[in-house]
Amino acid sequence: MKIFGLFSETAIDAGLEEYHKTQGAILLDVRTSEEFADGHIPNSRNLPLLELARIEEEISEKDAPIFVYCHSGSRSKQAAAALKQMGYCNIKNIGGIIHYHGKVEK
């Protein structure tokens, strides 16, 4: 477990396993576009936390299953809370890519 109990190192891998099993799921990376370009999880969409207000342009269905990640888990936690405030009801914060054990693409 990380300091303050945020995420275990396996949280993102378990979250991705659930993402892959969920029909119609969206994998959302809320890091900056520069971080995303440096390497991201395959099939993820990038919408930086500071641009989250335009989520409806990207994802209009409020019940879409959305799996959110960032670098360490802090921004994804903020994004998940904000998405719920905006009416999205099927949000899962899977933590930070720093603990991801799979392939990344650029």
OpenMM code with the backbone's topology and positions (N, CA, C; nanometers):
from openmm import Vec3, app, unit

residues = "MET LYS ILE PHE GLY LEU PHE SER GLU THR ALA ILE ASP ALA GLY LEU GLU GLU TYR HIS LYS THR GLN GLY ALA ILE LEU LEU ASP VAL ARG THR SER GLU GLU PHE ALA ASP GLY HIS ILE PRO ASN SER ARG ASN LEU PRO LEU LEU GLU LEU ALA ARG ILE GLU GLU GLU ILE SER GLU LYS ASP ALA PRO ILE PHE VAL TYR CYS HIS SER GLY SER ARG SER LYS GLN ALA ALA ALA ALA LEU LYS GLN MET GLY TYR CYS ASN ILE LYS ASN ILE GLY GLY ILE ILE HIS TYR HIS GLY LYS VAL GLU LYS".split()
positions = [
    Vec3(0.0846, -0.1178, 0.0000),
    Vec3(0.0000, 0.0000, 0.0000),
    Vec3(0.0885, 0.1233, 0.0000),
    Vec3(0.0466, 0.2241, -0.0743),
    Vec3(0.1223, 0.3484, -0.0802),
    Vec3(0.0972, 0.4320, 0.0445),
    Vec3(0.1766, 0.5357, 0.0613),
    Vec3(0.1576, 0.6281, 0.1730),
    Vec3(0.0151, 0.6828, 0.1676),
    Vec3(-0.0451, 0.6973, 0.2823),
    Vec3(-0.1814, 0.7449, 0.3003),
    Vec3(-0.2853, 0.6467, 0.2458),
    Vec3(-0.2439, 0.5251, 0.2089),
    Vec3(-0.3390, 0.4237, 0.1673),
    Vec3(-0.4074, 0.4508, 0.0347),
    Vec3(-0.3453, 0.5275, -0.0540),
    Vec3(-0.4114, 0.5610, -0.1793),
    Vec3(-0.4331, 0.4395, -0.2687),
    Vec3(-0.3270, 0.3755, -0.3124),
    Vec3(-0.3409, 0.2651, -0.4061),
    Vec3(-0.2320, 0.1626, -0.3835),
    Vec3(-0.2663, 0.0383, -0.4010),
    Vec3(-0.1629, -0.0648, -0.4006),
    Vec3(-0.1030, -0.0677, -0.5404),
    Vec3(0.0116, -0.1286, -0.5533),
    Vec3(0.0777, -0.1321, -0.6828),
    Vec3(0.0024, -0.2163, -0.7841),
    Vec3(-0.0884, -0.3005, -0.7399),
    Vec3(-0.1634, -0.3843, -0.8339),
    Vec3(-0.2979, -0.3235, -0.8722),
    Vec3(-0.3351, -0.2106, -0.8154),
    Vec3(-0.4667, -0.1518, -0.8404),
    Vec3(-0.4896, -0.1239, -0.9884),
    Vec3(-0.3922, -0.0649, -1.0565),
    Vec3(-0.4142, -0.0303, -1.1961),
    Vec3(-0.4229, -0.1563, -1.2825),
    Vec3(-0.3426, -0.2563, -1.2535),
    Vec3(-0.3487, -0.3802, -1.3311),
    Vec3(-0.4838, -0.4490, -1.3115),
    Vec3(-0.5330, -0.4527, -1.1890),
    Vec3(-0.6647, -0.5116, -1.1614),
    Vec3(-0.7745, -0.4290, -1.2279),
    Vec3(-0.7612, -0.2979, -1.2227),
    Vec3(-0.8584, -0.2102, -1.2879),
    Vec3(-0.8616, -0.2300, -1.4374),
    Vec3(-0.7443, -0.2492, -1.4973),
    Vec3(-0.7386, -0.2728, -1.6414),
    Vec3(-0.7976, -0.4081, -1.6789),
    Vec3(-0.7795, -0.5061, -1.5933),
    Vec3(-0.8403, -0.6364, -1.6176),
    Vec3(-0.9925, -0.6218, -1.6197),
    Vec3(-1.0459, -0.5466, -1.5253),
    Vec3(-1.1907, -0.5220, -1.5218),
    Vec3(-1.2348, -0.4416, -1.6451),
    Vec3(-1.1559, -0.3408, -1.6837),
    Vec3(-1.1843, -0.2610, -1.8035),
    Vec3(-1.1981, -0.3504, -1.9258),
    Vec3(-1.1042, -0.4428, -1.9440),
    Vec3(-1.1055, -0.5310, -2.0605),
    Vec3(-1.2271, -0.6242, -2.0614),
    Vec3(-1.2821, -0.6532, -1.9452),
    Vec3(-1.3981, -0.7421, -1.9347),
    Vec3(-1.5311, -0.6670, -1.9453),
    Vec3(-1.5258, -0.5346, -1.9455),
    Vec3(-1.6473, -0.4533, -1.9426),
    Vec3(-1.6825, -0.4052, -2.0827),
    Vec3(-1.7966, -0.4481, -2.1307),
    Vec3(-1.8404, -0.4108, -2.2648),
    Vec3(-1.8644, -0.2598, -2.2735),
    Vec3(-1.8112, -0.1987, -2.3780),
    Vec3(-1.8301, -0.0561, -2.4014),
    Vec3(-1.7520, 0.0352, -2.3094),
    Vec3(-1.6573, -0.0192, -2.2354),
    Vec3(-1.5806, 0.0604, -2.1396),
    Vec3(-1.4869, 0.1579, -2.2100),
    Vec3(-1.4630, 0.2700, -2.1425),
    Vec3(-1.3729, 0.3742, -2.1915),
    Vec3(-1.2589, 0.3886, -2.0906),
    Vec3(-1.1371, 0.3908, -2.1419),
    Vec3(-1.0190, 0.4093, -2.0584),
    Vec3(-0.9741, 0.5532, -2.0751),
    Vec3(-0.9809, 0.6312, -1.9677),
    Vec3(-0.9557, 0.7745, -1.9729),
    Vec3(-0.8295, 0.8112, -1.8961),
    Vec3(-0.7343, 0.8695, -1.9676),
    Vec3(-0.6084, 0.9178, -1.9112),
    Vec3(-0.6238, 1.0677, -1.8882),
    Vec3(-0.6147, 1.1119, -1.7632),
    Vec3(-0.6358, 1.2534, -1.7320),
    Vec3(-0.5049, 1.3298, -1.7098),
    Vec3(-0.3935, 1.2717, -1.7555),
    Vec3(-0.2652, 1.3424, -1.7494),
    Vec3(-0.2614, 1.4475, -1.8604),
    Vec3(-0.1590, 1.5305, -1.8600),
    Vec3(-0.1439, 1.6316, -1.9650),
    Vec3(-0.1202, 1.5636, -2.0996),
    Vec3(-0.1436, 1.6373, -2.2068),
    Vec3(-0.1206, 1.5813, -2.3400),
    Vec3(0.0269, 1.5470, -2.3605),
    Vec3(0.1163, 1.6207, -2.2962),
    Vec3(0.2595, 1.5900, -2.3064),
    Vec3(0.2910, 1.4572, -2.2376),
    Vec3(0.2344, 1.4353, -2.1194),
    Vec3(0.2547, 1.3085, -2.0490),
    Vec3(0.1980, 1.1927, -2.1309),
    Vec3(0.0810, 1.2151, -2.1873),
    Vec3(0.0158, 1.1127, -2.2693),
    Vec3(0.1047, 1.0759, -2.3884),
    Vec3(0.1607, 1.1774, -2.4549),
    Vec3(0.2470, 1.1544, -2.5708),
    Vec3(0.3743, 1.0787, -2.5333),
    Vec3(0.4206, 1.0953, -2.4104),
    Vec3(0.5407, 1.0258, -2.3639),
    Vec3(0.5177, 0.8763, -2.3431),
    Vec3(0.3932, 0.8352, -2.3329),
    Vec3(0.3606, 0.6939, -2.3164),
    Vec3(0.2312, 0.6769, -2.2405),
    Vec3(0.1409, 0.5986, -2.2992),
    Vec3(0.0108, 0.5760, -2.2379),
    Vec3(-0.0322, 0.4315, -2.2576),
    Vec3(-0.1316, 0.3911, -2.1839),
    Vec3(-0.1856, 0.2561, -2.1951),
    Vec3(-0.2608, 0.2462, -2.3271),
    Vec3(-0.2376, 0.1413, -2.4054),
    Vec3(-0.3062, 0.1271, -2.5340),
    Vec3(-0.4583, 0.1396, -2.5209),
    Vec3(-0.5179, 0.2037, -2.6191),
    Vec3(-0.6624, 0.2253, -2.6306),
    Vec3(-0.7184, 0.3277, -2.5326),
    Vec3(-0.6317, 0.3996, -2.4618),
    Vec3(-0.6832, 0.5021, -2.3711),
    Vec3(-0.7059, 0.6319, -2.4471),
    Vec3(-0.8001, 0.7095, -2.3973),
    Vec3(-0.8284, 0.8430, -2.4493),
    Vec3(-0.7669, 0.9436, -2.3538),
    Vec3(-0.7193, 1.0533, -2.4081),
    Vec3(-0.6595, 1.1560, -2.3243),
    Vec3(-0.7527, 1.2757, -2.3121),
    Vec3(-0.7849, 1.3090, -2.1896),
    Vec3(-0.8575, 1.4318, -2.1584),
    Vec3(-0.7994, 1.4833, -2.0269),
    Vec3(-0.7053, 1.5781, -2.0370),
    Vec3(-0.6388, 1.6269, -1.9160),
    Vec3(-0.7370, 1.6769, -1.8107),
    Vec3(-0.7017, 1.6581, -1.6861),
    Vec3(-0.7863, 1.6991, -1.5748),
    Vec3(-0.8322, 1.8441, -1.5894),
    Vec3(-0.7421, 1.9328, -1.6296),
    Vec3(-0.7768, 2.0748, -1.6410),
    Vec3(-0.8739, 2.1032, -1.7555),
    Vec3(-0.8975, 2.0056, -1.8431),
    Vec3(-0.9911, 2.0211, -1.9541),
    Vec3(-1.1161, 1.9348, -1.9361),
    Vec3(-1.1338, 1.8791, -1.8191),
    Vec3(-1.2424, 1.7854, -1.7937),
    Vec3(-1.3809, 1.8452, -1.8176),
    Vec3(-1.3923, 1.9753, -1.8115),
    Vec3(-1.5221, 2.0408, -1.8335),
    Vec3(-1.5784, 2.0111, -1.9725),
    Vec3(-1.4924, 1.9729, -2.0671),
    Vec3(-1.5404, 1.9422, -2.2020),
    Vec3(-1.5662, 1.7925, -2.2229),
    Vec3(-1.5844, 1.7184, -2.1147),
    Vec3(-1.6058, 1.5736, -2.1213),
    Vec3(-1.7255, 1.5375, -2.2079),
    Vec3(-1.8318, 1.6165, -2.2041),
    Vec3(-1.9512, 1.5828, -2.2814),
    Vec3(-1.9260, 1.5858, -2.4310),
    Vec3(-1.8236, 1.6591, -2.4768),
    Vec3(-1.7847, 1.6571, -2.6175),
    Vec3(-1.7237, 1.5216, -2.6542),
    Vec3(-1.6608, 1.4573, -2.5570),
    Vec3(-1.5920, 1.3305, -2.5783),
    Vec3(-1.6800, 1.2100, -2.5453),
    Vec3(-1.7537, 1.2196, -2.4340),
    Vec3(-1.8347, 1.1077, -2.3857),
    Vec3(-1.9710, 1.1639, -2.3461),
    Vec3(-2.0708, 1.1385, -2.4300),
    Vec3(-2.2025, 1.1960, -2.4025),
    Vec3(-2.2893, 1.1080, -2.3137),
    Vec3(-2.2670, 0.9762, -2.3158),
    Vec3(-2.3497, 0.8862, -2.2356),
    Vec3(-2.3068, 0.8929, -2.0892),
    Vec3(-2.3954, 0.9369, -2.0044),
    Vec3(-2.3637, 0.9534, -1.8620),
    Vec3(-2.3485, 0.8192, -1.7898),
    Vec3(-2.3989, 0.7112, -1.8484),
    Vec3(-2.3867, 0.5802, -1.7841),
    Vec3(-2.2760, 0.4942, -1.8445),
    Vec3(-2.1949, 0.5525, -1.9318),
    Vec3(-2.0834, 0.4787, -1.9921),
    Vec3(-1.9841, 0.4364, -1.8835),
    Vec3(-1.9351, 0.3120, -1.8896),
    Vec3(-1.8332, 0.2705, -1.7920),
    Vec3(-1.6989, 0.3377, -1.8243),
    Vec3(-1.6518, 0.4210, -1.7335),
    Vec3(-1.5289, 0.4976, -1.7550),
    Vec3(-1.4275, 0.4592, -1.6484),
    Vec3(-1.3111, 0.4152, -1.6939),
    Vec3(-1.1999, 0.3769, -1.6068),
    Vec3(-1.0945, 0.4870, -1.6195),
    Vec3(-1.0655, 0.5547, -1.5094),
    Vec3(-0.9812, 0.6743, -1.5101),
    Vec3(-0.8448, 0.6452, -1.4477),
    Vec3(-0.7387, 0.6927, -1.5146),
    Vec3(-0.6044, 0.6828, -1.4558),
    Vec3(-0.5250, 0.8090, -1.4840),
    Vec3(-0.4153, 0.8255, -1.4098),
    Vec3(-0.3241, 0.9384, -1.4285),
    Vec3(-0.1821, 0.8886, -1.4027),
    Vec3(-0.0971, 0.9718, -1.3486),
    Vec3(0.0405, 0.9304, -1.3206),
    Vec3(0.0492, 0.8515, -1.1903),
    Vec3(-0.0019, 0.9099, -1.0812),
    Vec3(0.0128, 0.8455, -0.9509),
    Vec3(-0.1189, 0.8056, -0.8855),
    Vec3(-0.2293, 0.8585, -0.9339),
    Vec3(-0.3598, 0.8295, -0.8762),
    Vec3(-0.4289, 0.9511, -0.8185),
    Vec3(-0.3570, 1.0596, -0.7987),
    Vec3(-0.4149, 1.1799, -0.7388),
    Vec3(-0.5108, 1.2513, -0.8346),
    Vec3(-0.4652, 1.2771, -0.9567),
    Vec3(-0.5515, 1.3458, -1.0533),
    Vec3(-0.6698, 1.2591, -1.0941),
    Vec3(-0.6482, 1.1274, -1.1036),
    Vec3(-0.7598, 1.0402, -1.1410),
    Vec3(-0.8657, 1.0391, -1.0309),
    Vec3(-0.8240, 1.0503, -0.9065),
    Vec3(-0.9187, 1.0593, -0.7945),
    Vec3(-1.0012, 1.1878, -0.8075),
    Vec3(-0.9345, 1.2988, -0.8372),
    Vec3(-1.0041, 1.4265, -0.8565),
    Vec3(-1.0988, 1.4189, -0.9758),
    Vec3(-1.0512, 1.3587, -1.0845),
    Vec3(-1.1333, 1.3475, -1.2056),
    Vec3(-1.2568, 1.2614, -1.1802),
    Vec3(-1.2404, 1.1500, -1.1109),
    Vec3(-1.3537, 1.0621, -1.0821),
    Vec3(-1.4594, 1.1369, -1.0007),
    Vec3(-1.4170, 1.2128, -0.9023),
    Vec3(-1.5105, 1.2910, -0.8205),
    Vec3(-1.5816, 1.3959, -0.9058),
    Vec3(-1.5061, 1.4643, -0.9916),
    Vec3(-1.5649, 1.5669, -1.0779),
    Vec3(-1.6645, 1.5062, -1.1763),
    Vec3(-1.6298, 1.3913, -1.2333),
    Vec3(-1.7207, 1.3253, -1.3273),
    Vec3(-1.8510, 1.2863, -1.2589),
    Vec3(-1.8418, 1.2385, -1.1381),
    Vec3(-1.9640, 1.2040, -1.0628),
    Vec3(-2.0480, 1.3292, -1.0383),
    Vec3(-1.9832, 1.4400, -1.0066),
    Vec3(-2.0538, 1.5674, -0.9876),
    Vec3(-2.1247, 1.6112, -1.1166),
    Vec3(-2.0662, 1.5762, -1.2315),
    Vec3(-2.1234, 1.6125, -1.3613),
    Vec3(-2.2337, 1.5165, -1.4055),
    Vec3(-2.2598, 1.4153, -1.3242),
    Vec3(-2.3687, 1.3238, -1.3552),
    Vec3(-2.3279, 1.1905, -1.4150),
    Vec3(-2.1982, 1.1683, -1.4324),
    Vec3(-2.1522, 1.0382, -1.4820),
    Vec3(-2.1621, 0.9401, -1.3651),
    Vec3(-2.2212, 0.8247, -1.3905),
    Vec3(-2.2553, 0.7368, -1.2777),
    Vec3(-2.1804, 0.6043, -1.2751),
    Vec3(-2.0946, 0.5790, -1.3729),
    Vec3(-2.0255, 0.4504, -1.3792),
    Vec3(-1.8749, 0.4739, -1.3919),
    Vec3(-1.8166, 0.5352, -1.2902),
    Vec3(-1.6767, 0.5773, -1.2909),
    Vec3(-1.5950, 0.4894, -1.1978),
    Vec3(-1.4772, 0.4501, -1.2458),
    Vec3(-1.3858, 0.3740, -1.1602),
    Vec3(-1.2468, 0.4359, -1.1715),
    Vec3(-1.1932, 0.4788, -1.0590),
    Vec3(-1.0573, 0.5316, -1.0530),
    Vec3(-0.9628, 0.4127, -1.0369),
    Vec3(-0.8768, 0.3899, -1.1369),
    Vec3(-0.7864, 0.2742, -1.1289),
    Vec3(-0.6441, 0.3121, -1.0900),
    Vec3(-0.6196, 0.4405, -1.0616),
    Vec3(-0.4903, 0.4782, -1.0065),
    Vec3(-0.3905, 0.5341, -1.1054),
    Vec3(-0.2627, 0.5025, -1.0813),
    Vec3(-0.1539, 0.5647, -1.1554),
    Vec3(-0.0754, 0.4705, -1.2448),
    Vec3(-0.0377, 0.5223, -1.3593),
    Vec3(0.0390, 0.4458, -1.4583),
    Vec3(0.1781, 0.4095, -1.4050),
    Vec3(0.2253, 0.4782, -1.3014),
    Vec3(0.3577, 0.4446, -1.2470),
    Vec3(0.3615, 0.3023, -1.1929),
    Vec3(0.2457, 0.2444, -1.1651),
    Vec3(0.2390, 0.1078, -1.1134),
    Vec3(0.1954, 0.0069, -1.2189),
    Vec3(0.1786, 0.0523, -1.3417),
    Vec3(0.1321, -0.0326, -1.4504),
    Vec3(0.2436, -0.1252, -1.4968),
    Vec3(0.2097, -0.2512, -1.5188),
    Vec3(0.3103, -0.3511, -1.5566),
    Vec3(0.2998, -0.3969, -1.7026),
    Vec3(0.2200, -0.3302, -1.7815),
    Vec3(0.2003, -0.3720, -1.9203),
    Vec3(0.2686, -0.2822, -2.0213),
    Vec3(0.2301, -0.3019, -2.1447),
    Vec3(0.2862, -0.2273, -2.2579),
    Vec3(0.2289, -0.0860, -2.2629),
    Vec3(0.3136, 0.0094, -2.3010),
    Vec3(0.2676, 0.1451, -2.3268),
    Vec3(0.2922, 0.1774, -2.4735),
    Vec3(0.2155, 0.2703, -2.5250),
    Vec3(0.2380, 0.3158, -2.6621),
    Vec3(0.2559, 0.4653, -2.6631),
    Vec3(0.3221, 0.5132, -2.7684),
    Vec3(0.3488, 0.6566, -2.7824),
    Vec3(0.2848, 0.7075, -2.9093),
] * unit.nanometer
topology = app.Topology()
chain = topology.addChain("A")
for resn in residues:
    res = topology.addResidue(resn, chain)
    for name in ("N", "CA", "C"):
        topology.addAtom(name, app.Element.getBySymbol(name[0]), res)
